[in-house]
Structures are given as structure tokens and as C-alpha cells.
């Protein structure tokens, strides 16, 4: 009886220089894999979705590739790596626009173009750093010192924000809503310490100690300290408002998931529960934090108007008084309406940039499984 020829399930992903294909066949020996006239030919005997059969497929690539595919056999699959002739990003794998039915994205390796560029730069930086450290000597010592420094910084921040979080939580359960109104006087000193210390994160990113982008870190640092030092710190009338509790509580809740994740990363540990929390909890907490900050700014406008603090009069011939509340109103517009214009012109839209940065991190970690790609 003639053996039936079937098509296996094939999953693919790409980088700027390479293509990765994963053929779902087990117990494969000596597969026939070749590239002729920019078409990949695959034929092998193995165990797939239809049992033991001969499985075969052909793929004409979207652009020119090098005709030397490299494959690696495992017990459950065949991994094929193909080098692109020119290093650039493809909009799809195959020359034909319609995706073959047997072909699907490999979400275990999938990255979008911007993430792949970041990975490429990271690999290049890693290669250059390795060469530099080899020339300088003692790379293990430098790496150990760096990890120890980052571990201690994240530990200090975790302890500080945990103290704030526990303090606010316990006081709320004991005193109820009454605890809202003296939040500032209870935990402000620790919040001042933690938020000023957060400048270290921006400096670490700026000088290359960490691979985090500088802009999101800087904007979060400036935004939070504007609320803490200007809105709350300079006006006693604001320090007794309930909104202080919600601002401080949202900040501390976010950080008690973020800093332990970074601590474990310093010692090459990955706790899946903590990883999920770190890349998921910001989704409800950041909007809540943003909303509470906006409420604080709105409540401060009449307070600044009445006190006249930070207001000034323009010189002759204008002689017009400019109230600080005007800048607070502009800040609110920047926060909610001006994200695209500000991102392109002054890069000061912290909400848009931080959301985009955190969402890309979460997508890179867990994948976009709902997006149709081919």
C-alpha cells in the first residue's frame, strides 16, 4: 500500500537576518531539506498529526534567502534556520499574499519589528560589552558588582514602598475613612525618600547600567515628584485631602510588584507568579494612579488660585498676572489629550509613553496570541 503524503504543521518567526521554522514531526530521521530557486523543499518520514506518514511541503519565500538551510532534529520536531540574503524585516514569510493553511506564527519566538530591533541592538551591545570586558579583564567581578548594586537598590525601594503600603493598609482597616485625611503626615517622609531615590533608575538607564529606556523612567520620576513636592508638599490645604491616600496607595501597590521582580532578575531567578503580576497589575493600577493624580491636580487649582503661590505678573507693557493654576490646567490637557502632539514635539506625555513601554514589555513576555499574522 502506497504511503500517503501529508503536510505537517509548520510554525515560523523571523529576525532581521534569519527565519525560523518549526516543523511539528516527531521521530524524524534524515529529512530531505533544500532550497532551490528561493523555494524551501521539505520531505520526511515521521509521526505527525496524521500518524506515521511521509510529510512534505514547499514554501516560496517573500524575498531572497541564502540556499543553505540549517536544521536540527529533536525528539518532537524539526527546527530549520534560513539566512536572509539581505538583513531587513519582511511583511510576511511567503511570496503569495494568502497564508498557507499549514503555516502559523511561532508565538514562542515571535517578535514584532521594533522588539526585534531592540533584541538585535541588545545582542550587539552584549557582544561589544563582552569584547570590552575581555580586554579590560575580570568580567565576572564587574558583573557581580553590578548585580549586587542593582539588587541592593531594588531591595531598598521594595522595603520603602512595602512600608508605605502596609502602613496605609493597616491604618485603613483600623481607622476606616478617617485614615485618608492624615496620610501625608504619616508616610510623606518615606515617600519623599523613595521618590527621590528613584532618580537612580533614570541615571542607571542613561549611563547604561540597565537596558531600560531613559525617557519613560525620567517622565515617571518628574511626574510623580511634581505631584509629591509641588501639589502636596507646598500646600498644607492639599495635605489633608483624601486624594493623597489614593495617590500614595496606587504608587506603592505598583512598586511592590515591580521591585521584587527586578531583584530576582539580578540573581537570574524567574518566579512565574511574580512575573505575571509585574506585567499585568500595571494595567488596572496605572489608570487608577493617573486618575488619582488628575483629581489631585484639579483639587489643587482653587487652592493655588486663593493663595496666589507660584503666580507672577508679566513685565511692562503686558502687566498681566499669570496664575499657576493656568499651568495646572495645561498639565491636565497634556495628560489626557495631547499625547501624540507632545510625544512628537516635547516627549512629555508620560501617560502615553509609560503605557506603551509597559505594554510592549508585557507583549514581549507573553506574546500577542490574538493577532492574526502569517
N, C-alpha and C positions, 0 to 999 in steps of 0.2 A: 504494500500500500504506500503510495507516494505521501511523503511528509508535507503537511500543509504549511505554506509560507504566510507568516503573520507579521504585523507591525507592532513593535514594542512601544511602551510609554517612554517618551523622551522629555527630559526637563532641561532647561537652558538658562544661563545667565551670562553676563558679559562684563568685561572691564575695558578700558580704553585700548589695551594691547592684546587681549585674549578673549576667547569664547570658551565657555564651559558647558559640556553636555553630559547629562547623567542618564544612562540607558538602564531601565528597570528590568534587568535579566539576572538571574542567579545561575550559578554552576556553569558559567561560560568558559570555554577553553578555545584558544586560538581563533579569536574572531577575525573576520576579514574587514579591515577598516582602511579606506583610502580616500584621497581627494584627487579628482581629475576634472579639469575644466571648471574649477571652482564649485564642484558638487561633491558633497560628502557621501560616500557609499558605505553602508554598514550591513554585514550579514553574519549571523552566528547561530549556533545551536545552543539553546538554553531553556531555562524554566522561567516563563513569564506569566502574564495574566491568563493565557490560554493553555497553560501546562507546558510540557516539553515539546518544543517545536523549533523549526527554523524561523528566526525572526529577521526581518530585513526592512530597511528604509533608506531613502535618498533625500538629501537636503541641498538645494542650491542657495548659496549664501547671498546675503544682501549686497556685500561688497567683496573685494578681492581678499583672499586669505593665502597663507603660505601652505604649500601642498604636503606638509609633513605633520600629520596629526600625531599626538602622543596619547596613548591610552594606558589605563591602569585597571586591572581586574581586582574586584573584591568578591567576597562570597555572594553578595546580594545584587551587585550592579557593575556596570562598566562605565568608568569615568574617562571622558575624552576631552583633551585640551587642544584648541586650534589657535594658532597665532594669526592675528590680523596683519595684512600686508602693510597697512598704514594705521598708525595709532590715532584713532578717533572714535567717537560714540556713534553707534548705529541706532536708527529709529526702530528697527526690527531685525530679526535673525535671517529671515528668508527673503529672496528676491520677490517672490509673489506676495502681494499685499494680504491675501487671506491666509490666516494661520492654519497649518495642517492640524487635523483633529488629534493626532497622536502627540502633538507638541504643546508644552505648557511651561510657564515660568518656574524656575527652581527657587522658591522663596527662601530656602536655606542659605543661598548665596546671592540673592537678588539685592542690587543697589540701584538707586536712580543715578542720573548723570552727576549731579552735584555731590552726592555721597561718594561716588566712585572717584571723583576728582580729589575729594578730601582724603580718601584712602590712599590714592596714588601719591599725594603730597606727603602724607604721613609716612609711607614706606620710603620715599626719597629722603625725608628728614631723618628717619631712623637709620637709613644706610649712611648718610653723611655724618650723623652723630656717632655711629659705630666706628667709622673711619677716624673721626676726630678723637674719640676716646681711646682708640687703639694707639694713635700717635702720641697722645698725652700720657697713656698708661693708667693703670688702676681703675678701669671702668666699673668694676664691682663696688669699689669703695664709693665712687661718686653716686652710683645708682642707689646704694644703701643709704647714703646720707640724704639724698633727695627724697626717697620713700619715707625715711624716718621723719624728716622735716614736715612733709605733707601729712603724714599720719598724725603727728602731734598737733598741727594746725586744725585739722578736721576734728580731732578729739576735743580740743578746747572749745571750738564752736558748738559741737554737739552738747557738751556739758552746759554751756551757757544757755543755749536755746531750750534744752531739756529742763533746766531750772525754771525758765520763764513759763514754759508750757505746763509743768507740774504745778507751779505756784498759782497760775491763773485757774487751772482746772480745780484744784483743791479749794481755793477761795470761792469759786463759783458754787461748788456743791455745799459748802458750809454757809455762805452768806447769800447765795442766790443773786438776784439782780443788783443788790446793794454793792456787790464786789466790782461792778462795772465802773463805778464813779471814782474809785481811788486806784485804778490800775496803774496810772502813770507814776504815782508816788511810790508804788510798791515795787515795780520792776524796771523803772526807767533807767536806773544806773547800769543794770546788766544789759539792757537793750542798747544803751549808748556804747558800751564796751564791745558787744558783738557786732553792731553795725559799723563801727569804726574799724574793727579788726577785719571786716570783710574787704577792706581796701587791698589786703594781701592777695586776695583772689585775682583782682584785676592786675596787680603787679606781677603775679606769677604767670598769668597769660601773656602779659606784654613782653616779659623777658624770656619766655619760652620754657619756664619750669613746668608748666602744664600745657596741654594741647588745646585747651578751651579757647574759643574766640574771645577777643578782648571786649568787643562792643556790647554784647548782652550783659556781661559782668559789670562793665562800667555804668551802663544805663540803670541796672537794678540798684547798684550802690548809690548813685546820685539820686534816683527817685525815692528810695527808702529814706535816705538821710535828709532829703528835703522835707518829707513828711515829719520825720522824727525831730529834727533840730529847728526847723522854721515854723511848721504848722503847730506842733505840740510844744516844743521846747521854749519858744519865745513868748507864748501867750498862756498865762495861767488859766484864763477862761476856758481854753481848749483842753487843758489837762484833766478837768473834772467831768468830761463828757464820756458817755458810754461807748462812743465810736472808738476810743483809744483801746478798749478791751478787744474789739473785733479786729482792729488792725494788728495789734501785737499777737493775738491768738492765731490769726491766719499766717503771719510771718513765721512764728515758732513752729506751727504744725508742718509747714512745708520743709523747714530745715531739719527737723528731727528724723526725716526720711532721707534727706539728701546727704547730710554729712556722714552718717554711718555707712552709706553706700560707698562714698569716696574713701572712707577709712579702710574698708575691706578691699577695695581696688588697690590700695597702696601695698597690701600684703598678698596680692594675687588671689584673693578669695571671692567667690561669687555665690551669694545666697539668693536663690531664685525668688523667694518671697519678698525679700528686701528690694531686689532688682525690679520686680513688678510694681511694688509700691512706689519706688523712686520715679519710674517712668509713667505712672498712672495717676497718682494722687494730685499732681500739679493740675490736672485737667479741671477738677472742680475747685481746687484751692486758689489757683491764680485768679480766676474771675472773681471769687469772693474777696480776695485780697485787694484786687483792683477796685471793686465796688466799695469796699470799706474805706479805701484811701480817697476815692472820689467823694464819698459822704463827708469825710473829714475836711476836705478842701472846701466843699460847699458850706459846711457849718462854720468854717473859719472866715468866710467872706464878710459877713456883717460884723464879726469881732474886729477884724483888721480895719474895716471902714470906721467903726466907732473910735478905735484907739488912734488911728492915723499912723500906726507904726509902718515903717518902710515906704511911706508915701513921700513924694517930693514934688517941688514946683519947678517947672521948666524955666530957664532964664529968659530975660527980655529978648525979643519983643513978645514971645508967646505967653509967658507968665500963666501957664495952665497947670493946675495941680493934677498930678498923676497918682492915683490911688494904687496901692499894692494889690487890691482886690481885682484890678484890671488884669494883672499878670496871672492871678489865680484862675480867672475865667479863661484866659488864653491857655493855661495849662490843662484845664478840663477839655477844651476843644482839641488840643493836641492829643490828649489821652484817648479820646473816643472817635474823633472824626478825621484827624489829619495823618493817619498812619502812612499812607502811600506818599503824599507830598513831603512829609517830614523825613521819611526814610530816604528819599531821593535827594533832598536838599540839605538837611542838617542832621539826619540819622539820630533823632532824639525821640522817636516814638517807641518808648520802652515796652509797651504792651505788645505791639506787633512783633518786634524783634525777639523778645523773650518767648512768646508763644511759638514763633516759627522755629527758633533754636531748639526748644524743648520738644516740640512735636517731631522735628527731624531726628533728634536723638531717640525718641521712643519708636519711631518708624524704622530706624536703622536696627534697633534691638529686636523688634517683634515682627517687622515686615508688613507690607500692605496686601493682605490676602484677599481683599475685596476688589482690588483694582484689576481690571482686565488688561493683560499685557500679552504680547507674543513676540 
